[in-house]
Amino acid sequence: MQYDKPNQTVKIINDSIFSPQLNTYKKIWIYLPADYNTSKKDYSVTYMLDGEKASLSDPSALANQRADIYSTLGNFEKNNLQSGLLVAVVNGKKAGRELFSPFGPNSSGDAYVNFLANILKPYIDSAYRTLPYANQTAIMGGHWGSYISLYTWLKYPDIFGKLGLLNPEFWVGDSMSNYILSNPPQPTQKIYAYLGTGENKLIIEDLARIFKLLKLSGLPEAQMVDIVTTNNDGRWEFGVAYQWLFFNNASLETDQLKSKPQLEFKKGIAHFSPIDLSKNYMYHVIDSHGKQFMSDEKLYTNAINMVNLPKGIYFVNLHDKSHSYLYKIVLK
């Protein structure tokens, strides 16, 4: 079955992947990049749990910006940021703690994670042109789906190198705490978490606890982003998480980091220094959903005037023929 939108194609695999671990069939929704059928490229893959809460599992939700993943990925592609495949796992509206927790006598979370790593991912890698490496594979989840995403990221570090926790809704007990300490992440793994302060106070405290345990386990701070904001509208902030996990420059080679212009942002003006304008840098200014607000085929000065942009989170993609740098800017 195909569901087409401008510049993008969503392919639905309907009840065709059997999970022997769970003794059931799983429905999977797949987003293919706009150029997938016309190129020979291989692509990164993001596995989105809590698939029901993403627009992929309900085309009527496309008008809802909170879950408009289609246009976000499509906008990235228009702005020189290559998106990858996105696989949304539909678990059913009744899926809850039993499926999304790996701990406890009645939990099936560990079997679910086994299915993701040993059945679903090998299938996707064999059926589609993917970059199967851990540093090109992300797992994301919202609410309770973020809990099992965290566990999956810890249990299979050689498979899932990137993690997004989007408005997590769980409590961290001794079981998860001990698991983090006994299964420390690899120093190359990355995690992005977003949480509104309208959530339960205990959830906010537990998210901070998770990051403290990850630091104690040896994960470099450059590999972690923990955002707790006053934005209580339930937005998943998928676009921000995706950009940081896949387009952030923290993992650049040493020589590239040395040549990266530094950003200084004052009074709505983004200043870059040192910068060699003879390299003919191009730039795009996009928001967290990939919508372009500014662009130019050549950067003529070392500054970009963003004074007239509305408040929000923006990314400046500065690139030439050899390098591409991404900067995050918050206009308050």
Secondary structure as a PSIPRED ss2 file (coil, helix, strand):
# PSIPRED VFORMAT (PSIPRED V4.0)

   1 M C   1.000  0.000  0.000
   2 Q E   0.000  0.000  1.000
   3 Y E   0.000  0.000  1.000
   4 D E   0.000  0.000  1.000
   5 K E   0.000  0.000  1.000
   6 P C   1.000  0.000  0.000
   7 N C   1.000  0.000  0.000
   8 Q E   0.000  0.000  1.000
   9 T E   0.000  0.000  1.000
  10 V E   0.000  0.000  1.000
  11 K E   0.000  0.000  1.000
  12 I E   0.000  0.000  1.000
  13 I E   0.000  0.000  1.000
  14 N E   0.000  0.000  1.000
  15 D E   0.000  0.000  1.000
  16 S E   0.000  0.000  1.000
  17 I E   0.000  0.000  1.000
  18 F E   0.000  0.000  1.000
  19 S E   0.000  0.000  1.000
  20 P C   1.000  0.000  0.000
  21 Q C   1.000  0.000  0.000
  22 L C   1.000  0.000  0.000
  23 N C   1.000  0.000  0.000
  24 T E   0.000  0.000  1.000
  25 Y E   0.000  0.000  1.000
  26 K E   0.000  0.000  1.000
  27 K E   0.000  0.000  1.000
  28 I E   0.000  0.000  1.000
  29 W E   0.000  0.000  1.000
  30 I E   0.000  0.000  1.000
  31 Y E   0.000  0.000  1.000
  32 L E   0.000  0.000  1.000
  33 P C   1.000  0.000  0.000
  34 A C   1.000  0.000  0.000
  35 D C   1.000  0.000  0.000
  36 Y H   0.000  1.000  0.000
  37 N H   0.000  1.000  0.000
  38 T H   0.000  1.000  0.000
  39 S C   1.000  0.000  0.000
  40 K C   1.000  0.000  0.000
  41 K C   1.000  0.000  0.000
  42 D C   1.000  0.000  0.000
  43 Y E   0.000  0.000  1.000
  44 S C   1.000  0.000  0.000
  45 V E   0.000  0.000  1.000
  46 T E   0.000  0.000  1.000
  47 Y E   0.000  0.000  1.000
  48 M E   0.000  0.000  1.000
  49 L C   1.000  0.000  0.000
  50 D C   1.000  0.000  0.000
  51 G H   0.000  1.000  0.000
  52 E H   0.000  1.000  0.000
  53 K H   0.000  1.000  0.000
  54 A C   1.000  0.000  0.000
  55 S H   0.000  1.000  0.000
  56 L H   0.000  1.000  0.000
  57 S H   0.000  1.000  0.000
  58 D C   1.000  0.000  0.000
  59 P H   0.000  1.000  0.000
  60 S H   0.000  1.000  0.000
  61 A H   0.000  1.000  0.000
  62 L H   0.000  1.000  0.000
  63 A H   0.000  1.000  0.000
  64 N C   1.000  0.000  0.000
  65 Q H   0.000  1.000  0.000
  66 R H   0.000  1.000  0.000
  67 A H   0.000  1.000  0.000
  68 D C   1.000  0.000  0.000
  69 I H   0.000  1.000  0.000
  70 Y H   0.000  1.000  0.000
  71 S H   0.000  1.000  0.000
  72 T H   0.000  1.000  0.000
  73 L H   0.000  1.000  0.000
  74 G H   0.000  1.000  0.000
  75 N H   0.000  1.000  0.000
  76 F H   0.000  1.000  0.000
  77 E H   0.000  1.000  0.000
  78 K H   0.000  1.000  0.000
  79 N C   1.000  0.000  0.000
  80 N C   1.000  0.000  0.000
  81 L C   1.000  0.000  0.000
  82 Q C   1.000  0.000  0.000
  83 S C   1.000  0.000  0.000
  84 G C   1.000  0.000  0.000
  85 L E   0.000  0.000  1.000
  86 L E   0.000  0.000  1.000
  87 V E   0.000  0.000  1.000
  88 A E   0.000  0.000  1.000
  89 V E   0.000  0.000  1.000
  90 V E   0.000  0.000  1.000
  91 N C   1.000  0.000  0.000
  92 G C   1.000  0.000  0.000
  93 K C   1.000  0.000  0.000
  94 K C   1.000  0.000  0.000
  95 A C   1.000  0.000  0.000
  96 G C   1.000  0.000  0.000
  97 R H   0.000  1.000  0.000
  98 E H   0.000  1.000  0.000
  99 L H   0.000  1.000  0.000
 100 F H   0.000  1.000  0.000
 101 S C   1.000  0.000  0.000
 102 P C   1.000  0.000  0.000
 103 F C   1.000  0.000  0.000
 104 G C   1.000  0.000  0.000
 105 P C   1.000  0.000  0.000
 106 N C   1.000  0.000  0.000
 107 S C   1.000  0.000  0.000
 108 S C   1.000  0.000  0.000
 109 G H   0.000  1.000  0.000
 110 D H   0.000  1.000  0.000
 111 A H   0.000  1.000  0.000
 112 Y H   0.000  1.000  0.000
 113 V H   0.000  1.000  0.000
 114 N H   0.000  1.000  0.000
 115 F H   0.000  1.000  0.000
 116 L H   0.000  1.000  0.000
 117 A H   0.000  1.000  0.000
 118 N H   0.000  1.000  0.000
 119 I H   0.000  1.000  0.000
 120 L H   0.000  1.000  0.000
 121 K H   0.000  1.000  0.000
 122 P H   0.000  1.000  0.000
 123 Y H   0.000  1.000  0.000
 124 I H   0.000  1.000  0.000
 125 D H   0.000  1.000  0.000
 126 S H   0.000  1.000  0.000
 127 A H   0.000  1.000  0.000
 128 Y C   1.000  0.000  0.000
 129 R C   1.000  0.000  0.000
 130 T E   0.000  0.000  1.000
 131 L C   1.000  0.000  0.000
 132 P C   1.000  0.000  0.000
 133 Y C   1.000  0.000  0.000
 134 A H   0.000  1.000  0.000
 135 N H   0.000  1.000  0.000
 136 Q H   0.000  1.000  0.000
 137 T E   0.000  0.000  1.000
 138 A E   0.000  0.000  1.000
 139 I E   0.000  0.000  1.000
 140 M E   0.000  0.000  1.000
 141 G E   0.000  0.000  1.000
 142 G E   0.000  0.000  1.000
 143 H E   0.000  0.000  1.000
 144 W H   0.000  1.000  0.000
 145 G H   0.000  1.000  0.000
 146 S H   0.000  1.000  0.000
 147 Y H   0.000  1.000  0.000
 148 I H   0.000  1.000  0.000
 149 S H   0.000  1.000  0.000
 150 L H   0.000  1.000  0.000
 151 Y H   0.000  1.000  0.000
 152 T H   0.000  1.000  0.000
 153 W H   0.000  1.000  0.000
 154 L H   0.000  1.000  0.000
 155 K H   0.000  1.000  0.000
 156 Y C   1.000  0.000  0.000
 157 P C   1.000  0.000  0.000
 158 D C   1.000  0.000  0.000
 159 I C   1.000  0.000  0.000
 160 F C   1.000  0.000  0.000
 161 G C   1.000  0.000  0.000
 162 K E   0.000  0.000  1.000
 163 L E   0.000  0.000  1.000
 164 G E   0.000  0.000  1.000
 165 L E   0.000  0.000  1.000
 166 L E   0.000  0.000  1.000
 167 N E   0.000  0.000  1.000
 168 P E   0.000  0.000  1.000
 169 E C   1.000  0.000  0.000
 170 F C   1.000  0.000  0.000
 171 W C   1.000  0.000  0.000
 172 V C   1.000  0.000  0.000
 173 G C   1.000  0.000  0.000
 174 D H   0.000  1.000  0.000
 175 S H   0.000  1.000  0.000
 176 M H   0.000  1.000  0.000
 177 S H   0.000  1.000  0.000
 178 N H   0.000  1.000  0.000
 179 Y H   0.000  1.000  0.000
 180 I H   0.000  1.000  0.000
 181 L H   0.000  1.000  0.000
 182 S H   0.000  1.000  0.000
 183 N C   1.000  0.000  0.000
 184 P C   1.000  0.000  0.000
 185 P C   1.000  0.000  0.000
 186 Q C   1.000  0.000  0.000
 187 P C   1.000  0.000  0.000
 188 T C   1.000  0.000  0.000
 189 Q C   1.000  0.000  0.000
 190 K E   0.000  0.000  1.000
 191 I E   0.000  0.000  1.000
 192 Y E   0.000  0.000  1.000
 193 A E   0.000  0.000  1.000
 194 Y E   0.000  0.000  1.000
 195 L E   0.000  0.000  1.000
 196 G E   0.000  0.000  1.000
 197 T C   1.000  0.000  0.000
 198 G C   1.000  0.000  0.000
 199 E C   1.000  0.000  0.000
 200 N C   1.000  0.000  0.000
 201 K H   0.000  1.000  0.000
 202 L H   0.000  1.000  0.000
 203 I H   0.000  1.000  0.000
 204 I H   0.000  1.000  0.000
 205 E H   0.000  1.000  0.000
 206 D H   0.000  1.000  0.000
 207 L H   0.000  1.000  0.000
 208 A H   0.000  1.000  0.000
 209 R H   0.000  1.000  0.000
 210 I H   0.000  1.000  0.000
 211 F H   0.000  1.000  0.000
 212 K H   0.000  1.000  0.000
 213 L H   0.000  1.000  0.000
 214 L H   0.000  1.000  0.000
 215 K H   0.000  1.000  0.000
 216 L H   0.000  1.000  0.000
 217 S C   1.000  0.000  0.000
 218 G C   1.000  0.000  0.000
 219 L C   1.000  0.000  0.000
 220 P C   1.000  0.000  0.000
 221 E H   0.000  1.000  0.000
 222 A H   0.000  1.000  0.000
 223 Q H   0.000  1.000  0.000
 224 M E   0.000  0.000  1.000
 225 V E   0.000  0.000  1.000
 226 D E   0.000  0.000  1.000
 227 I E   0.000  0.000  1.000
 228 V E   0.000  0.000  1.000
 229 T E   0.000  0.000  1.000
 230 T C   1.000  0.000  0.000
 231 N C   1.000  0.000  0.000
 232 N C   1.000  0.000  0.000
 233 D C   1.000  0.000  0.000
 234 G C   1.000  0.000  0.000
 235 R C   1.000  0.000  0.000
 236 W C   1.000  0.000  0.000
 237 E C   1.000  0.000  0.000
 238 F H   0.000  1.000  0.000
 239 G H   0.000  1.000  0.000
 240 V H   0.000  1.000  0.000
 241 A H   0.000  1.000  0.000
 242 Y H   0.000  1.000  0.000
 243 Q H   0.000  1.000  0.000
 244 W H   0.000  1.000  0.000
 245 L H   0.000  1.000  0.000
 246 F H   0.000  1.000  0.000
 247 F H   0.000  1.000  0.000
 248 N C   1.000  0.000  0.000
 249 N C   1.000  0.000  0.000
 250 A C   1.000  0.000  0.000
 251 S C   1.000  0.000  0.000
 252 L C   1.000  0.000  0.000
 253 E C   1.000  0.000  0.000
 254 T H   0.000  1.000  0.000
 255 D H   0.000  1.000  0.000
 256 Q H   0.000  1.000  0.000
 257 L H   0.000  1.000  0.000
 258 K H   0.000  1.000  0.000
 259 S H   0.000  1.000  0.000
 260 K C   1.000  0.000  0.000
 261 P C   1.000  0.000  0.000
 262 Q E   0.000  0.000  1.000
 263 L E   0.000  0.000  1.000
 264 E E   0.000  0.000  1.000
 265 F E   0.000  0.000  1.000
 266 K E   0.000  0.000  1.000
 267 K C   1.000  0.000  0.000
 268 G C   1.000  0.000  0.000
 269 I E   0.000  0.000  1.000
 270 A E   0.000  0.000  1.000
 271 H E   0.000  0.000  1.000
 272 F E   0.000  0.000  1.000
 273 S E   0.000  0.000  1.000
 274 P C   1.000  0.000  0.000
 275 I C   1.000  0.000  0.000
 276 D C   1.000  0.000  0.000
 277 L H   0.000  1.000  0.000
 278 S H   0.000  1.000  0.000
 279 K H   0.000  1.000  0.000
 280 N C   1.000  0.000  0.000
 281 Y C   1.000  0.000  0.000
 282 M E   0.000  0.000  1.000
 283 Y E   0.000  0.000  1.000
 284 H E   0.000  0.000  1.000
 285 V E   0.000  0.000  1.000
 286 I E   0.000  0.000  1.000
 287 D E   0.000  0.000  1.000
 288 S C   1.000  0.000  0.000
 289 H C   1.000  0.000  0.000
 290 G C   1.000  0.000  0.000
 291 K C   1.000  0.000  0.000
 292 Q E   0.000  0.000  1.000
 293 F E   0.000  0.000  1.000
 294 M E   0.000  0.000  1.000
 295 S E   0.000  0.000  1.000
 296 D E   0.000  0.000  1.000
 297 E C   1.000  0.000  0.000
 298 K C   1.000  0.000  0.000
 299 L C   1.000  0.000  0.000
 300 Y C   1.000  0.000  0.000
 301 T C   1.000  0.000  0.000
 302 N C   1.000  0.000  0.000
 303 A E   0.000  0.000  1.000
 304 I E   0.000  0.000  1.000
 305 N E   0.000  0.000  1.000
 306 M C   1.000  0.000  0.000
 307 V C   1.000  0.000  0.000
 308 N C   1.000  0.000  0.000
 309 L C   1.000  0.000  0.000
 310 P C   1.000  0.000  0.000
 311 K C   1.000  0.000  0.000
 312 G E   0.000  0.000  1.000
 313 I E   0.000  0.000  1.000
 314 Y E   0.000  0.000  1.000
 315 F E   0.000  0.000  1.000
 316 V E   0.000  0.000  1.000
 317 N E   0.000  0.000  1.000
 318 L E   0.000  0.000  1.000
 319 H E   0.000  0.000  1.000
 320 D C   1.000  0.000  0.000
 321 K C   1.000  0.000  0.000
 322 S C   1.000  0.000  0.000
 323 H C   1.000  0.000  0.000
 324 S E   0.000  0.000  1.000
 325 Y E   0.000  0.000  1.000
 326 L E   0.000  0.000  1.000
 327 Y E   0.000  0.000  1.000
 328 K E   0.000  0.000  1.000
 329 I E   0.000  0.000  1.000
 330 V E   0.000  0.000  1.000
 331 L E   0.000  0.000  1.000
 332 K C   1.000  0.000  0.000
